[in-house]
Amino acid sequence: MDRRSVLKNAGIAGVLAAGAAPAVHAQAAIRWRLASSFPKALDTIHGAADVFARAVKNMSGGKFEVSVHAAGELMPAFGVVDGVQQGSVEIAHTAPYYFFGKDETFALGCAIPFGLNSRQMSAWMYEGNGMKLMREFYAKYNIVNFPGGNTGAQMGGWYRKEIKSLKDIKGMKMRIGGFGGKILERIGGVPQNIPGGDIYPALEKGTIDSAEWVGPYDDLKLGLNKVAPFYYYPGWWEGGPQLDFFINDKAFNSLPPEYKAIVEAACAQAHSDMQAKYDARNPTALKQLVANGAKLREFPKDVMAAAFKESMAFYEEISAKNESWKKVYSDYSKFRAEQNLWFRFTEARFDTFMQAQKL
């Protein structure tokens, strides 16, 4: 039989029957397990893993399937890096800054106080040196990373008492993730690293005085407004936190080229999908929170100024002792300066004007 004739004249059924199917359909079935750091109830942030898994299955014609497991099902929320590194699971979906205790450089793959916003972070990762530098770092943990979502700039959290000045931070116990906790500590607070699913009971019982998570949509789901009335902004420690898919390097490198391309495309889809959901859902959720009694407050200027000063000093201190951090942060900080120069004349001015209009 003439192969070219089959391809020209047959429909897809004929092509498949003739053994001329696309390469992806000829691949063996693959099954991966994905460990998430998030509870299923948070459909936006946990949901990015579902978007990824569904895209992989669809693009592979059902040959490549990824089962998604919420925090605690296969391993603890903060155990996923060890799980991927050791090959216990093939892939994880998490916030890299959860693991700064292993090395501060992890935080640069997610968010640091007064860092990049979400668009700038994507630009650094995809068009700057971000992906290259972070992959060099993650290789020490047997990890291949792909951006896996962004929440956009976050809110500053829920507080039992009003924060009128920097002195009100002194001694305050706050659930706060990543480097935000380090800076909070430097301005007098007491950081607590608690998984998302455990925040409400800790705040309700008074184990902590305040807590931050993401923003209105997720915070409403967690019910944090029921146990702390004051809702502050902005989340200066998370101007554009990026989630990541962490993949075991042996698992990824064993994939055929077609499946590697599918994984990359599925990660990109999940990356854009997450922020689109947050941007679409947060406004309605904020209105509902305010209607239910949430008291919106802007952080006092002395709190912002002290946090910024301590952040910059902290980064210099880390650079002096951690070569991995120094290498990545040097590039990151240069990119941040260039981006802020550009945004000053475009995005910031446009946004400020539009937000002052009555539409």
NORHUFEN-V576821 format. One record per backbone hydrogen bond with DSSP energy under -0.5 kcal/mol. NH is the residue of the N-H (numbers start at 1). CO is the residue of the C=O. If there is no record, write none. Layout:
nh:NH co:CO
nh:NH co:CO
//
This chain:
nh:3 co:1
nh:6 co:2
nh:7 co:3
nh:8 co:4
nh:9 co:5
nh:10 co:6
nh:15 co:11
nh:16 co:12
nh:17 co:13
nh:18 co:14
nh:19 co:16
nh:20 co:15
nh:25 co:22
nh:26 co:22
nh:26 co:23
nh:27 co:24
nh:30 co:63
nh:32 co:65
nh:34 co:67
nh:35 co:91
nh:36 co:34
nh:36 co:69
nh:37 co:93
nh:42 co:39
nh:43 co:41
nh:46 co:42
nh:47 co:42
nh:48 co:44
nh:49 co:46
nh:50 co:46
nh:51 co:47
nh:52 co:48
nh:53 co:49
nh:54 co:50
nh:55 co:51
nh:56 co:52
nh:57 co:53
nh:58 co:54
nh:59 co:55
nh:60 co:56
nh:61 co:58
nh:62 co:57
nh:63 co:60
nh:65 co:30
nh:65 co:63
nh:67 co:32
nh:69 co:34
nh:71 co:38
nh:72 co:75
nh:73 co:70
nh:74 co:70
nh:79 co:76
nh:80 co:77
nh:83 co:79
nh:84 co:80
nh:85 co:81
nh:86 co:82
nh:87 co:83
nh:87 co:84
nh:88 co:83
nh:89 co:83
nh:90 co:33
nh:91 co:33
nh:92 co:246
nh:93 co:35
nh:94 co:244
nh:96 co:94
nh:96 co:242
nh:98 co:95
nh:99 co:96
nh:100 co:97
nh:102 co:99
nh:103 co:99
nh:106 co:103
nh:107 co:104
nh:108 co:105
nh:109 co:105
nh:109 co:106
nh:110 co:107
nh:111 co:107
nh:114 co:236
nh:115 co:112
nh:118 co:239
nh:121 co:117
nh:122 co:118
nh:123 co:119
nh:124 co:120
nh:125 co:121
nh:126 co:122
nh:127 co:123
nh:128 co:123
nh:130 co:124
nh:131 co:124
nh:131 co:125
nh:133 co:129
nh:134 co:130
nh:135 co:131
nh:136 co:132
nh:137 co:133
nh:138 co:134
nh:139 co:135
nh:140 co:137
nh:141 co:138
nh:142 co:139
nh:143 co:138
nh:144 co:247
nh:146 co:245
nh:148 co:243
nh:151 co:241
nh:154 co:238
nh:155 co:214
nh:156 co:232
nh:157 co:232
nh:158 co:211
nh:159 co:230
nh:160 co:209
nh:164 co:162
nh:168 co:165
nh:169 co:166
nh:170 co:166
nh:170 co:167
nh:171 co:188
nh:172 co:169
nh:174 co:172
nh:174 co:190
nh:175 co:210
nh:176 co:174
nh:176 co:192
nh:179 co:111
nh:180 co:177
nh:181 co:178
nh:183 co:179
nh:184 co:180
nh:185 co:181
nh:186 co:182
nh:187 co:183
nh:187 co:184
nh:188 co:185
nh:189 co:184
nh:190 co:172
nh:191 co:189
nh:192 co:174
nh:194 co:192
nh:198 co:195
nh:199 co:196
nh:202 co:198
nh:203 co:199
nh:204 co:200
nh:205 co:201
nh:206 co:202
nh:207 co:202
nh:208 co:202
nh:209 co:173
nh:210 co:173
nh:211 co:158
nh:212 co:175
nh:219 co:215
nh:220 co:216
nh:221 co:217
nh:222 co:218
nh:223 co:219
nh:224 co:219
nh:226 co:223
nh:227 co:224
nh:228 co:224
nh:230 co:159
nh:231 co:229
nh:231 co:295
nh:232 co:157
nh:232 co:230
nh:233 co:297
nh:235 co:154
nh:236 co:234
nh:238 co:235
nh:242 co:110
nh:243 co:149
nh:244 co:94
nh:245 co:146
nh:246 co:92
nh:246 co:244
nh:247 co:144
nh:247 co:245
nh:248 co:90
nh:249 co:142
nh:252 co:248
nh:253 co:249
nh:254 co:250
nh:255 co:252
nh:259 co:256
nh:260 co:256
nh:261 co:257
nh:262 co:258
nh:263 co:259
nh:264 co:260
nh:265 co:261
nh:266 co:262
nh:267 co:263
nh:268 co:264
nh:269 co:265
nh:270 co:266
nh:271 co:267
nh:272 co:268
nh:273 co:269
nh:274 co:270
nh:275 co:271
nh:276 co:272
nh:277 co:273
nh:278 co:274
nh:279 co:275
nh:280 co:276
nh:281 co:277
nh:282 co:278
nh:283 co:279
nh:285 co:281
nh:286 co:282
nh:287 co:283
nh:288 co:284
nh:289 co:285
nh:290 co:286
nh:291 co:287
nh:292 co:288
nh:293 co:290
nh:294 co:289
nh:295 co:229
nh:296 co:294
nh:297 co:231
nh:299 co:233
nh:303 co:300
nh:304 co:300
nh:305 co:301
nh:306 co:302
nh:307 co:303
nh:308 co:304
nh:309 co:305
nh:310 co:306
nh:311 co:307
nh:312 co:308
nh:313 co:309
nh:314 co:310
nh:315 co:311
nh:316 co:312
nh:317 co:313
nh:318 co:314
nh:319 co:315
nh:320 co:316
nh:321 co:317
nh:321 co:318
nh:322 co:318
nh:323 co:321
nh:326 co:322
nh:327 co:323
nh:328 co:324
nh:329 co:325
nh:330 co:326
nh:331 co:327
nh:332 co:328
nh:333 co:329
nh:334 co:330
nh:335 co:331
nh:336 co:332
nh:337 co:333
nh:338 co:334
nh:339 co:335
nh:340 co:336
nh:341 co:337
nh:342 co:338
nh:343 co:339
nh:344 co:340
nh:345 co:341
nh:345 co:342
nh:346 co:342
nh:348 co:343
nh:349 co:343
nh:350 co:346
nh:351 co:347
nh:352 co:348
nh:353 co:349
nh:354 co:350
nh:355 co:351
nh:356 co:352
nh:356 co:353
nh:357 co:354
nh:359 co:357
//
